[in-house]
Each structure stands twice: as structure tokens, then as C-alpha cells.
Amino acid sequence: MTQYRKKPVVIEAMQFTDETKDQCYNFVRCNTQADFEDGKPVLRIQTSEGIMTAKIGDYIIKEPFATPDRQFYPCKPGIFEATYEKVEIKQPQAQELTTRFYDDRLTIESK
């Protein structure tokens, strides 16, 4: 028998909370409906598996290999935290951006 390891994939995701509910709705944008269930906000997301409901605390994941019928889906916090770890992305400093900007245009400035 041959064994395989799942390739690491970096995803985009947001946790759906009372504080981020509007941002999550804007993150998903298409194929979603904001609603209430038992007086609490939920997002209903259309996927290839049908309508999936994101409740407060769930994560909304942007599908890394999206298809027209599966672009976003909800994930329970326990599963998300057991499956994913946060990726720290180094933000370029202003000087690096200026240098890149000028290098791309082949302009040289002395400082």
C-alpha cells in the first residue's frame, strides 16, 4: 500500500462573530443570505452540497480551488482549529515598496 500526505494549502478565512458579521457577509458576497435563527445572526451559503448555515463562532473559508458552485463554506471552530494554523505574512516596509515601485519603472533616485 502507498501512503500519501495532504499538501499544505494556505486559505483565507474569517471567524463569524457578532463583531465581524458584516465583514463576513461582505467577504462571501455572492451566494449568501443573511438571516436569523433563534434570534441570532446566521449566514446561509449556497454550495454544491446545498445551503450550509454558518452560525456565530463558525469560520467562513474561501475555497482555495474554487468552482462556480463552491466558493465559500462554513466550518465549525473545533474542526477549523484542529485543521488549520495561522500563517504570519510579513508585510513589506514602506522603503521596500518604494524601492520596488522605482525598480519596476527602471527609475533610479539617490537618497
Biopython code that builds the backbone (N, CA, C, O; Angstrom):
import numpy as np
from Bio.PDB.StructureBuilder import StructureBuilder

atoms = [
    (1, "MET", "N", (0.853, -1.174, 0.000)),
    (1, "MET", "CA", (0.000, 0.000, 0.000)),
    (1, "MET", "C", (0.901, 1.240, 0.000)),
    (1, "MET", "O", (1.929, 1.281, 0.677)),
    (2, "THR", "N", (0.491, 2.246, -0.775)),
    (2, "THR", "CA", (1.214, 3.508, -0.832)),
    (2, "THR", "C", (0.554, 4.504, 0.106)),
    (2, "THR", "O", (-0.671, 4.557, 0.214)),
    (3, "GLN", "N", (1.380, 5.295, 0.784)),
    (3, "GLN", "CA", (0.847, 6.317, 1.681)),
    (3, "GLN", "C", (1.027, 7.687, 1.053)),
    (3, "GLN", "O", (1.960, 7.923, 0.285)),
    (4, "TYR", "N", (0.104, 8.593, 1.401)),
    (4, "TYR", "CA", (0.139, 9.952, 0.868)),
    (4, "TYR", "C", (-0.026, 10.951, 1.998)),
    (4, "TYR", "O", (-0.696, 10.675, 2.993)),
    (5, "ARG", "N", (0.588, 12.106, 1.838)),
    (5, "ARG", "CA", (0.437, 13.206, 2.793)),
    (5, "ARG", "C", (-0.301, 14.325, 2.083)),
    (5, "ARG", "O", (0.004, 14.646, 0.934)),
    (6, "LYS", "N", (-1.257, 14.912, 2.753)),
    (6, "LYS", "CA", (-2.006, 16.036, 2.193)),
    (6, "LYS", "C", (-1.073, 17.236, 2.045)),
    (6, "LYS", "O", (-0.338, 17.581, 2.971)),
    (7, "LYS", "N", (-1.111, 17.863, 0.875)),
    (7, "LYS", "CA", (-0.280, 19.037, 0.634)),
    (7, "LYS", "C", (-0.778, 20.201, 1.479)),
    (7, "LYS", "O", (-1.985, 20.382, 1.638)),
    (8, "PRO", "N", (0.145, 20.991, 2.020)),
    (8, "PRO", "CA", (-0.306, 22.174, 2.765)),
    (8, "PRO", "C", (-0.878, 23.220, 1.801)),
    (8, "PRO", "O", (-0.301, 23.501, 0.750)),
    (9, "VAL", "N", (-1.989, 23.770, 2.173)),
    (9, "VAL", "CA", (-2.656, 24.780, 1.370)),
    (9, "VAL", "C", (-2.953, 25.972, 2.269)),
    (9, "VAL", "O", (-3.496, 25.809, 3.362)),
    (10, "VAL", "N", (-2.602, 27.154, 1.819)),
    (10, "VAL", "CA", (-2.916, 28.365, 2.562)),
    (10, "VAL", "C", (-4.303, 28.823, 2.117)),
    (10, "VAL", "O", (-4.579, 28.925, 0.922)),
    (11, "ILE", "N", (-5.170, 29.098, 3.087)),
    (11, "ILE", "CA", (-6.542, 29.504, 2.803)),
    (11, "ILE", "C", (-6.798, 30.891, 3.368)),
    (11, "ILE", "O", (-6.029, 31.397, 4.185)),
    (12, "GLU", "N", (-7.886, 31.497, 2.922)),
    (12, "GLU", "CA", (-8.384, 32.719, 3.522)),
    (12, "GLU", "C", (-9.633, 32.346, 4.304)),
    (12, "GLU", "O", (-10.471, 31.588, 3.816)),
    (13, "ALA", "N", (-9.760, 32.874, 5.514)),
    (13, "ALA", "CA", (-10.924, 32.560, 6.347)),
    (13, "ALA", "C", (-11.178, 33.705, 7.316)),
    (13, "ALA", "O", (-10.284, 34.491, 7.628)),
    (14, "MET", "N", (-12.414, 33.780, 7.781)),
    (14, "MET", "CA", (-12.808, 34.745, 8.815)),
    (14, "MET", "C", (-13.707, 34.028, 9.800)),
    (14, "MET", "O", (-14.501, 33.169, 9.416)),
    (15, "GLN", "N", (-13.582, 34.378, 11.066)),
    (15, "GLN", "CA", (-14.499, 33.826, 12.053)),
    (15, "GLN", "C", (-15.744, 34.701, 12.103)),
    (15, "GLN", "O", (-15.655, 35.926, 12.183)),
    (16, "PHE", "N", (-16.907, 34.054, 12.055)),
    (16, "PHE", "CA", (-18.206, 34.720, 12.072)),
    (16, "PHE", "C", (-18.586, 34.988, 13.527)),
    (16, "PHE", "O", (-18.937, 34.066, 14.262)),
    (17, "THR", "N", (-18.514, 36.247, 13.936)),
    (17, "THR", "CA", (-18.863, 36.627, 15.305)),
    (17, "THR", "C", (-19.834, 37.801, 15.245)),
    (17, "THR", "O", (-20.092, 38.352, 14.175)),
    (18, "ASP", "N", (-20.366, 38.175, 16.400)),
    (18, "ASP", "CA", (-21.234, 39.358, 16.440)),
    (18, "ASP", "C", (-20.489, 40.586, 15.929)),
    (18, "ASP", "O", (-21.078, 41.448, 15.276)),
    (19, "GLU", "N", (-19.197, 40.663, 16.226)),
    (19, "GLU", "CA", (-18.407, 41.826, 15.829)),
    (19, "GLU", "C", (-18.033, 41.802, 14.347)),
    (19, "GLU", "O", (-17.857, 42.861, 13.746)),
    (20, "THR", "N", (-17.908, 40.606, 13.740)),
    (20, "THR", "CA", (-17.447, 40.502, 12.350)),
    (20, "THR", "C", (-18.531, 40.083, 11.372)),
    (20, "THR", "O", (-18.234, 39.803, 10.211)),
    (21, "LYS", "N", (-19.779, 40.034, 11.814)),
    (21, "LYS", "CA", (-20.832, 39.506, 10.934)),
    (21, "LYS", "C", (-20.963, 40.286, 9.631)),
    (21, "LYS", "O", (-21.184, 39.685, 8.580)),
    (22, "ASP", "N", (-20.831, 41.619, 9.675)),
    (22, "ASP", "CA", (-20.927, 42.418, 8.453)),
    (22, "ASP", "C", (-19.729, 42.169, 7.535)),
    (22, "ASP", "O", (-19.889, 42.070, 6.319)),
    (23, "GLN", "N", (-18.533, 42.069, 8.111)),
    (23, "GLN", "CA", (-17.349, 41.794, 7.310)),
    (23, "GLN", "C", (-17.427, 40.408, 6.668)),
    (23, "GLN", "O", (-17.013, 40.228, 5.522)),
    (24, "CYS", "N", (-17.956, 39.434, 7.403)),
    (24, "CYS", "CA", (-18.108, 38.084, 6.851)),
    (24, "CYS", "C", (-19.083, 38.095, 5.678)),
    (24, "CYS", "O", (-18.838, 37.461, 4.651)),
    (25, "TYR", "N", (-20.178, 38.813, 5.836)),
    (25, "TYR", "CA", (-21.157, 38.907, 4.752)),
    (25, "TYR", "C", (-20.500, 39.521, 3.516)),
    (25, "TYR", "O", (-20.702, 39.042, 2.400)),
    (26, "ASN", "N", (-19.718, 40.579, 3.715)),
    (26, "ASN", "CA", (-19.030, 41.222, 2.592)),
    (26, "ASN", "C", (-17.921, 40.334, 2.027)),
    (26, "ASN", "O", (-17.633, 40.392, 0.832)),
    (27, "PHE", "N", (-17.301, 39.519, 2.871)),
    (27, "PHE", "CA", (-16.256, 38.584, 2.446)),
    (27, "PHE", "C", (-16.839, 37.559, 1.472)),
    (27, "PHE", "O", (-16.236, 37.259, 0.442)),
    (28, "VAL", "N", (-18.002, 37.032, 1.802)),
    (28, "VAL", "CA", (-18.630, 35.998, 0.975)),
    (28, "VAL", "C", (-19.307, 36.621, -0.246)),
    (28, "VAL", "O", (-19.143, 36.127, -1.362)),
    (29, "ARG", "N", (-20.056, 37.688, -0.046)),
    (29, "ARG", "CA", (-20.728, 38.473, -1.086)),
    (29, "ARG", "C", (-21.718, 37.715, -1.953)),
    (29, "ARG", "O", (-22.888, 38.096, -2.001)),
    (30, "CYS", "N", (-21.308, 36.672, -2.631)),
    (30, "CYS", "CA", (-22.219, 36.009, -3.570)),
    (30, "CYS", "C", (-22.747, 34.714, -2.956)),
    (30, "CYS", "O", (-22.116, 34.126, -2.078)),
    (31, "ASN", "N", (-23.872, 34.298, -3.416)),
    (31, "ASN", "CA", (-24.474, 33.030, -2.981)),
    (31, "ASN", "C", (-24.657, 32.935, -1.472)),
    (31, "ASN", "O", (-24.487, 31.863, -0.890)),
    (32, "THR", "N", (-24.996, 34.036, -0.846)),
    (32, "THR", "CA", (-25.195, 34.026, 0.600)),
    (32, "THR", "C", (-26.417, 34.851, 0.966)),
    (32, "THR", "O", (-26.818, 35.758, 0.236)),
    (33, "GLN", "N", (-26.993, 34.525, 2.094)),
    (33, "GLN", "CA", (-28.148, 35.262, 2.600)),
    (33, "GLN", "C", (-27.962, 35.450, 4.098)),
    (33, "GLN", "O", (-27.719, 34.492, 4.833)),
    (34, "ALA", "N", (-28.079, 36.694, 4.537)),
    (34, "ALA", "CA", (-28.035, 36.977, 5.974)),
    (34, "ALA", "C", (-29.411, 36.669, 6.539)),
    (34, "ALA", "O", (-30.427, 37.006, 5.931)),
    (35, "ASP", "N", (-29.444, 36.031, 7.702)),
    (35, "ASP", "CA", (-30.713, 35.610, 8.288)),
    (35, "ASP", "C", (-30.543, 35.552, 9.808)),
    (35, "ASP", "O", (-29.468, 35.831, 10.338)),
    (36, "PHE", "N", (-31.617, 35.186, 10.488)),
    (36, "PHE", "CA", (-31.577, 34.978, 11.936)),
    (36, "PHE", "C", (-32.143, 33.603, 12.236)),
    (36, "PHE", "O", (-33.091, 33.151, 11.593)),
    (37, "GLU", "N", (-31.551, 32.946, 13.218)),
    (37, "GLU", "CA", (-32.019, 31.648, 13.677)),
    (37, "GLU", "C", (-32.013, 31.691, 15.190)),
    (37, "GLU", "O", (-30.970, 31.925, 15.800)),
    (38, "ASP", "N", (-33.154, 31.469, 15.796)),
    (38, "ASP", "CA", (-33.295, 31.577, 17.253)),
    (38, "ASP", "C", (-32.832, 32.946, 17.757)),
    (38, "ASP", "O", (-32.248, 33.056, 18.835)),
    (39, "GLY", "N", (-33.100, 33.983, 16.966)),
    (39, "GLY", "CA", (-32.752, 35.341, 17.352)),
    (39, "GLY", "C", (-31.289, 35.708, 17.183)),
    (39, "GLY", "O", (-30.881, 36.808, 17.554)),
    (40, "LYS", "N", (-30.486, 34.793, 16.623)),
    (40, "LYS", "CA", (-29.058, 35.052, 16.422)),
    (40, "LYS", "C", (-28.746, 35.113, 14.933)),
    (40, "LYS", "O", (-29.357, 34.394, 14.143)),
    (41, "PRO", "N", (-27.791, 35.974, 14.537)),
    (41, "PRO", "CA", (-27.464, 36.087, 13.116)),
    (41, "PRO", "C", (-26.809, 34.818, 12.580)),
    (41, "PRO", "O", (-26.000, 34.185, 13.259)),
    (42, "VAL", "N", (-27.167, 34.462, 11.363)),
    (42, "VAL", "CA", (-26.553, 33.344, 10.645)),
    (42, "VAL", "C", (-26.324, 33.782, 9.202)),
    (42, "VAL", "O", (-26.951, 34.724, 8.718)),
    (43, "LEU", "N", (-25.419, 33.088, 8.528)),
    (43, "LEU", "CA", (-25.237, 33.263, 7.093)),
    (43, "LEU", "C", (-25.589, 31.945, 6.428)),
    (43, "LEU", "O", (-25.099, 30.891, 6.833)),
    (44, "ARG", "N", (-26.420, 31.996, 5.427)),
    (44, "ARG", "CA", (-26.769, 30.805, 4.650)),
    (44, "ARG", "C", (-25.995, 30.903, 3.338)),
    (44, "ARG", "O", (-26.195, 31.827, 2.550)),
    (45, "ILE", "N", (-25.113, 29.939, 3.121)),
    (45, "ILE", "CA", (-24.195, 29.964, 1.986)),
    (45, "ILE", "C", (-24.551, 28.832, 1.030)),
    (45, "ILE", "O", (-24.618, 27.669, 1.429)),
    (46, "GLN", "N", (-24.778, 29.179, -0.225)),
    (46, "GLN", "CA", (-25.077, 28.187, -1.258)),
    (46, "GLN", "C", (-23.777, 27.499, -1.674)),
    (46, "GLN", "O", (-22.824, 28.162, -2.081)),
    (47, "THR", "N", (-23.741, 26.168, -1.571)),
    (47, "THR", "CA", (-22.577, 25.388, -2.001)),
    (47, "THR", "C", (-23.057, 24.259, -2.904)),
    (47, "THR", "O", (-24.261, 24.081, -3.089)),
    (48, "SER", "N", (-22.131, 23.504, -3.461)),
    (48, "SER", "CA", (-22.513, 22.366, -4.311)),
    (48, "SER", "C", (-23.228, 21.288, -3.500)),
    (48, "SER", "O", (-23.954, 20.468, -4.062)),
    (49, "GLU", "N", (-23.026, 21.286, -2.181)),
    (49, "GLU", "CA", (-23.696, 20.316, -1.312)),
    (49, "GLU", "C", (-25.057, 20.820, -0.847)),
    (49, "GLU", "O", (-25.753, 20.122, -0.109)),
    (50, "GLY", "N", (-25.442, 22.011, -1.263)),
    (50, "GLY", "CA", (-26.699, 22.620, -0.832)),
    (50, "GLY", "C", (-26.413, 23.852, 0.013)),
    (50, "GLY", "O", (-25.287, 24.346, 0.048)),
    (51, "ILE", "N", (-27.437, 24.340, 0.688)),
    (51, "ILE", "CA", (-27.275, 25.524, 1.534)),
    (51, "ILE", "C", (-26.680, 25.096, 2.871)),
    (51, "ILE", "O", (-27.207, 24.215, 3.550)),
    (52, "MET", "N", (-25.563, 25.742, 3.236)),
    (52, "MET", "CA", (-24.913, 25.469, 4.513)),
    (52, "MET", "C", (-25.063, 26.709, 5.379)),
    (52, "MET", "O", (-24.974, 27.831, 4.880)),
    (53, "THR", "N", (-25.288, 26.517, 6.666)),
    (53, "THR", "CA", (-25.521, 27.621, 7.584)),
    (53, "THR", "C", (-24.314, 27.848, 8.475)),
    (53, "THR", "O", (-23.837, 26.932, 9.144)),
    (54, "ALA", "N", (-23.823, 29.092, 8.474)),
    (54, "ALA", "CA", (-22.742, 29.495, 9.381)),
    (54, "ALA", "C", (-23.370, 30.177, 10.581)),
    (54, "ALA", "O", (-24.119, 31.143, 10.437)),
    (55, "LYS", "N", (-23.063, 29.675, 11.754)),
    (55, "LYS", "CA", (-23.570, 30.261, 12.994)),
    (55, "LYS", "C", (-22.436, 31.025, 13.681)),
    (55, "LYS", "O", (-21.266, 30.879, 13.327)),
    (56, "ILE", "N", (-22.802, 31.834, 14.656)),
    (56, "ILE", "CA", (-21.818, 32.598, 15.410)),
    (56, "ILE", "C", (-20.749, 31.641, 15.953)),
    (56, "ILE", "O", (-21.072, 30.616, 16.553)),
    (57, "GLY", "N", (-19.484, 31.984, 15.738)),
    (57, "GLY", "CA", (-18.359, 31.158, 16.169)),
    (57, "GLY", "C", (-17.764, 30.332, 15.050)),
    (57, "GLY", "O", (-16.593, 29.956, 15.118)),
    (58, "ASP", "N", (-18.552, 30.035, 14.008)),
    (58, "ASP", "CA", (-18.044, 29.263, 12.876)),
    (58, "ASP", "C", (-17.058, 30.101, 12.072)),
    (58, "ASP", "O", (-17.051, 31.329, 12.157)),
    (59, "TYR", "N", (-16.236, 29.425, 11.299)),
    (59, "TYR", "CA", (-15.324, 30.093, 10.377)),
    (59, "TYR", "C", (-15.920, 30.006, 8.973)),
    (59, "TYR", "O", (-16.560, 29.016, 8.620)),
    (60, "ILE", "N", (-15.703, 31.046, 8.184)),
    (60, "ILE", "CA", (-16.081, 31.042, 6.778)),
    (60, "ILE", "C", (-14.781, 30.891, 6.000)),
    (60, "ILE", "O", (-13.883, 31.726, 6.114)),
    (61, "ILE", "N", (-14.680, 29.822, 5.207)),
    (61, "ILE", "CA", (-13.465, 29.528, 4.466)),
    (61, "ILE", "C", (-13.677, 29.828, 2.990)),
    (61, "ILE", "O", (-14.682, 29.428, 2.401)),
    (62, "LYS", "N", (-12.721, 30.536, 2.398)),
    (62, "LYS", "CA", (-12.733, 30.754, 0.960)),
    (62, "LYS", "C", (-12.055, 29.547, 0.332)),
    (62, "LYS", "O", (-10.896, 29.256, 0.628)),
    (63, "GLU", "N", (-12.767, 28.854, -0.526)),
    (63, "GLU", "CA", (-12.262, 27.637, -1.160)),
    (63, "GLU", "C", (-10.998, 27.962, -1.962)),
    (63, "GLU", "O", (-11.043, 28.810, -2.852)),
    (64, "PRO", "N", (-9.856, 27.296, -1.660)),
    (64, "PRO", "CA", (-8.628, 27.611, -2.394)),
    (64, "PRO", "C", (-8.671, 27.170, -3.861)),
    (64, "PRO", "O", (-7.971, 27.738, -4.701)),
    (65, "PHE", "N", (-9.484, 26.170, -4.166)),
    (65, "PHE", "CA", (-9.641, 25.687, -5.545)),
    (65, "PHE", "C", (-11.110, 25.840, -5.916)),
    (65, "PHE", "O", (-11.811, 24.858, -6.161)),
    (66, "ALA", "N", (-11.557, 27.078, -5.953)),
    (66, "ALA", "CA", (-12.976, 27.384, -6.108)),
    (66, "ALA", "C", (-13.543, 26.913, -7.441)),
    (66, "ALA", "O", (-12.867, 26.900, -8.470)),
    (67, "THR", "N", (-14.800, 26.530, -7.377)),
    (67, "THR", "CA", (-15.593, 26.238, -8.568)),
    (67, "THR", "C", (-16.789, 27.180, -8.511)),
    (67, "THR", "O", (-17.053, 27.765, -7.461)),
    (68, "PRO", "N", (-17.515, 27.340, -9.605)),
    (68, "PRO", "CA", (-18.656, 28.264, -9.572)),
    (68, "PRO", "C", (-19.682, 27.941, -8.479)),
    (68, "PRO", "O", (-20.338, 28.844, -7.960)),
    (69, "ASP", "N", (-19.822, 26.665, -8.131)),
    (69, "ASP", "CA", (-20.823, 26.299, -7.126)),
    (69, "ASP", "C", (-20.232, 26.034, -5.749)),
    (69, "ASP", "O", (-20.948, 25.619, -4.838)),
    (70, "ARG", "N", (-18.952, 26.266, -5.589)),
    (70, "ARG", "CA", (-18.341, 26.130, -4.252)),
    (70, "ARG", "C", (-17.199, 27.131, -4.140)),
    (70, "ARG", "O", (-16.071, 26.863, -4.553)),
    (71, "GLN", "N", (-17.517, 28.289, -3.571)),
    (71, "GLN", "CA", (-16.512, 29.327, -3.396)),
    (71, "GLN", "C", (-16.207, 29.569, -1.927)),
    (71, "GLN", "O", (-15.072, 29.886, -1.571)),
    (72, "PHE", "N", (-17.209, 29.421, -1.074)),
    (72, "PHE", "CA", (-17.075, 29.620, 0.363)),
    (72, "PHE", "C", (-17.847, 28.525, 1.074)),
    (72, "PHE", "O", (-18.819, 27.991, 0.539)),
    (73, "TYR", "N", (-17.416, 28.194, 2.274)),
    (73, "TYR", "CA", (-18.175, 27.243, 3.084)),
    (73, "TYR", "C", (-17.866, 27.468, 4.554)),
    (73, "TYR", "O", (-16.774, 27.919, 4.899)),
    (74, "PRO", "N", (-18.825, 27.155, 5.426)),
    (74, "PRO", "CA", (-18.601, 27.316, 6.864)),
    (74, "PRO", "C", (-17.898, 26.098, 7.454)),
    (74, "PRO", "O", (-17.963, 24.997, 6.909)),
    (75, "CYS", "N", (-17.229, 26.322, 8.576)),
    (75, "CYS", "CA", (-16.521, 25.248, 9.271)),
    (75, "CYS", "C", (-16.652, 25.485, 10.774)),
    (75, "CYS", "O", (-16.472, 26.609, 11.243)),
    (76, "LYS", "N", (-16.959, 24.450, 11.517)),
    (76, "LYS", "CA", (-17.084, 24.561, 12.976)),
    (76, "LYS", "C", (-15.712, 24.885, 13.590)),
    (76, "LYS", "O", (-14.685, 24.431, 13.086)),
    (77, "PRO", "N", (-15.698, 25.662, 14.670)),
    (77, "PRO", "CA", (-14.419, 26.097, 15.260)),
    (77, "PRO", "C", (-13.476, 24.957, 15.629)),
    (77, "PRO", "O", (-12.277, 25.048, 15.366)),
    (78, "GLY", "N", (-13.982, 23.901, 16.223)),
    (78, "GLY", "CA", (-13.117, 22.790, 16.637)),
    (78, "GLY", "C", (-12.423, 22.129, 15.458)),
    (78, "GLY", "O", (-11.240, 21.800, 15.534)),
    (79, "ILE", "N", (-13.148, 21.935, 14.381)),
    (79, "ILE", "CA", (-12.566, 21.331, 13.177)),
    (79, "ILE", "C", (-11.557, 22.294, 12.556)),
    (79, "ILE", "O", (-10.468, 21.885, 12.155)),
    (80, "PHE", "N", (-11.924, 23.575, 12.478)),
    (80, "PHE", "CA", (-11.028, 24.574, 11.904)),
    (80, "PHE", "C", (-9.718, 24.626, 12.682)),
    (80, "PHE", "O", (-8.641, 24.588, 12.087)),
    (81, "GLU", "N", (-9.801, 24.713, 14.002)),
    (81, "GLU", "CA", (-8.604, 24.849, 14.832)),
    (81, "GLU", "C", (-7.739, 23.584, 14.827)),
    (81, "GLU", "O", (-6.525, 23.667, 15.014)),
    (82, "ALA", "N", (-8.358, 22.407, 14.613)),
    (82, "ALA", "CA", (-7.589, 21.172, 14.528)),
    (82, "ALA", "C", (-6.938, 21.003, 13.154)),
    (82, "ALA", "O", (-5.965, 20.263, 13.010)),
    (83, "THR", "N", (-7.479, 21.691, 12.149)),
    (83, "THR", "CA", (-7.024, 21.522, 10.775)),
    (83, "THR", "C", (-6.069, 22.614, 10.310)),
    (83, "THR", "O", (-5.151, 22.346, 9.534)),
    (84, "TYR", "N", (-6.275, 23.831, 10.775)),
    (84, "TYR", "CA", (-5.514, 24.971, 10.267)),
    (84, "TYR", "C", (-4.711, 25.646, 11.364)),
    (84, "TYR", "O", (-5.061, 25.587, 12.543)),
    (85, "GLU", "N", (-3.627, 26.288, 10.951)),
    (85, "GLU", "CA", (-2.864, 27.135, 11.845)),
    (85, "GLU", "C", (-2.672, 28.473, 11.146)),
    (85, "GLU", "O", (-2.601, 28.539, 9.919)),
    (86, "LYS", "N", (-2.588, 29.529, 11.930)),
    (86, "LYS", "CA", (-2.462, 30.870, 11.372)),
    (86, "LYS", "C", (-1.119, 31.029, 10.680)),
    (86, "LYS", "O", (-0.090, 30.595, 11.197)),
    (87, "VAL", "N", (-1.133, 31.648, 9.516)),
    (87, "VAL", "CA", (0.082, 31.917, 8.753)),
    (87, "VAL", "C", (0.430, 33.378, 8.946)),
    (87, "VAL", "O", (-0.392, 34.260, 8.696)),
    (88, "GLU", "N", (1.641, 33.632, 9.390)),
    (88, "GLU", "CA", (2.108, 35.012, 9.550)),
    (88, "GLU", "C", (2.724, 35.445, 8.227)),
    (88, "GLU", "O", (3.688, 34.844, 7.754)),
    (89, "ILE", "N", (2.166, 36.481, 7.641)),
    (89, "ILE", "CA", (2.683, 37.000, 6.382)),
    (89, "ILE", "C", (3.408, 38.299, 6.675)),
    (89, "ILE", "O", (2.840, 39.225, 7.253)),
    (90, "LYS", "N", (4.666, 38.357, 6.272)),
    (90, "LYS", "CA", (5.470, 39.558, 6.511)),
    (90, "LYS", "C", (4.993, 40.656, 5.570)),
    (90, "LYS", "O", (4.980, 40.481, 4.351)),
    (91, "GLN", "N", (4.607, 41.774, 6.140)),
    (91, "GLN", "CA", (4.198, 42.927, 5.353)),
    (91, "GLN", "C", (5.440, 43.719, 4.971)),
    (91, "GLN", "O", (6.274, 44.012, 5.828)),
    (92, "PRO", "N", (5.575, 44.074, 3.682)),
    (92, "PRO", "CA", (6.753, 44.848, 3.288)),
    (92, "PRO", "C", (6.741, 46.229, 3.923)),
    (92, "PRO", "O", (5.682, 46.829, 4.111)),
    (93, "GLN", "N", (7.906, 46.720, 4.246)),
    (93, "GLN", "CA", (8.048, 48.054, 4.814)),
    (93, "GLN", "C", (7.904, 49.087, 3.701)),
    (93, "GLN", "O", (8.062, 48.762, 2.524)),
    (94, "ALA", "N", (7.606, 50.321, 4.069)),
    (94, "ALA", "CA", (7.404, 51.392, 3.097)),
    (94, "ALA", "C", (8.621, 51.549, 2.192)),
    (94, "ALA", "O", (8.460, 51.755, 0.989)),
    (95, "GLN", "N", (9.833, 51.457, 2.736)),
    (95, "GLN", "CA", (11.048, 51.602, 1.935)),
    (95, "GLN", "C", (11.123, 50.510, 0.874)),
    (95, "GLN", "O", (11.501, 50.780, -0.266)),
    (96, "GLU", "N", (10.762, 49.264, 1.242)),
    (96, "GLU", "CA", (10.769, 48.171, 0.272)),
    (96, "GLU", "C", (9.784, 48.444, -0.851)),
    (96, "GLU", "O", (10.088, 48.193, -2.017)),
    (97, "LEU", "N", (8.606, 48.955, -0.511)),
    (97, "LEU", "CA", (7.602, 49.257, -1.525)),
    (97, "LEU", "C", (8.084, 50.354, -2.461)),
    (97, "LEU", "O", (7.887, 50.261, -3.673)),
    (98, "THR", "N", (8.713, 51.388, -1.920)),
    (98, "THR", "CA", (9.230, 52.482, -2.741)),
    (98, "THR", "C", (10.302, 51.956, -3.681)),
    (98, "THR", "O", (10.312, 52.291, -4.865)),
    (99, "THR", "N", (11.199, 51.139, -3.162)),
    (99, "THR", "CA", (12.264, 50.583, -3.992)),
    (99, "THR", "C", (11.676, 49.722, -5.102)),
    (99, "THR", "O", (12.089, 49.833, -6.256)),
    (100, "ARG", "N", (10.723, 48.873, -4.766)),
    (100, "ARG", "CA", (10.089, 48.033, -5.786)),
    (100, "ARG", "C", (9.394, 48.884, -6.835)),
    (100, "ARG", "O", (9.486, 48.601, -8.030)),
    (101, "PHE", "N", (8.702, 49.917, -6.396)),
    (101, "PHE", "CA", (7.980, 50.788, -7.314)),
    (101, "PHE", "C", (8.955, 51.399, -8.320)),
    (101, "PHE", "O", (8.703, 51.381, -9.525)),
    (102, "TYR", "N", (10.061, 51.936, -7.823)),
    (102, "TYR", "CA", (11.027, 52.563, -8.717)),
    (102, "TYR", "C", (11.757, 51.530, -9.561)),
    (102, "TYR", "O", (12.014, 51.776, -10.739)),
    (103, "ASP", "N", (12.097, 50.384, -8.991)),
    (103, "ASP", "CA", (12.776, 49.342, -9.751)),
    (103, "ASP", "C", (11.921, 48.856, -10.909)),
    (103, "ASP", "O", (12.436, 48.605, -11.999)),
    (104, "ASP", "N", (10.609, 48.720, -10.681)),
    (104, "ASP", "CA", (9.708, 48.261, -11.732)),
    (104, "ASP", "C", (9.656, 49.236, -12.903)),
    (104, "ASP", "O", (9.358, 48.840, -14.030)),
    (105, "ARG", "N", (9.946, 50.503, -12.642)),
    (105, "ARG", "CA", (9.885, 51.519, -13.688)),
    (105, "ARG", "C", (11.286, 51.942, -14.149)),
    (105, "ARG", "O", (11.448, 52.904, -14.900)),
    (106, "LEU", "N", (12.277, 51.206, -13.684)),
    (106, "LEU", "CA", (13.668, 51.460, -14.035)),
    (106, "LEU", "C", (14.084, 52.899, -13.769)),
    (106, "LEU", "O", (14.857, 53.485, -14.527)),
    (107, "THR", "N", (13.567, 53.452, -12.694)),
    (107, "THR", "CA", (13.922, 54.807, -12.283)),
    (107, "THR", "C", (14.840, 54.690, -11.082)),
    (107, "THR", "O", (14.561, 53.946, -10.141)),
    (108, "ILE", "N", (15.921, 55.419, -11.122)),
    (108, "ILE", "CA", (16.871, 55.378, -10.019)),
    (108, "ILE", "C", (16.915, 56.758, -9.380)),
    (108, "ILE", "O", (17.093, 57.773, -10.054)),
    (109, "GLU", "N", (16.750, 56.768, -8.075)),
    (109, "GLU", "CA", (16.838, 58.024, -7.330)),
    (109, "GLU", "C", (17.881, 57.865, -6.245)),
    (109, "GLU", "O", (17.939, 56.826, -5.588)),
    (110, "SER", "N", (18.685, 58.854, -6.052)),
    (110, "SER", "CA", (19.634, 58.809, -4.935)),
    (110, "SER", "C", (18.979, 59.418, -3.728)),
    (110, "SER", "O", (18.207, 60.370, -3.846)),
    (111, "LYS", "N", (19.275, 58.885, -2.580)),
    (111, "LYS", "CA", (18.658, 59.374, -1.352)),
    (111, "LYS", "C", (19.701, 59.943, -0.451)),
    (111, "LYS", "O", (19.384, 60.411, 0.642)),
]
sb = StructureBuilder()
sb.init_structure("model")
sb.init_model(0)
sb.init_chain("A")
sb.init_seg("    ")
for serial, (resi, resn, name, xyz) in enumerate(atoms, 1):
    if name == "N":
        sb.init_residue(resn, " ", resi, " ")
    sb.init_atom(name, np.array(xyz, "f"), 0.0, 1.0, " ", f" {name:<3s}", serial, name[0])
structure = sb.get_structure()
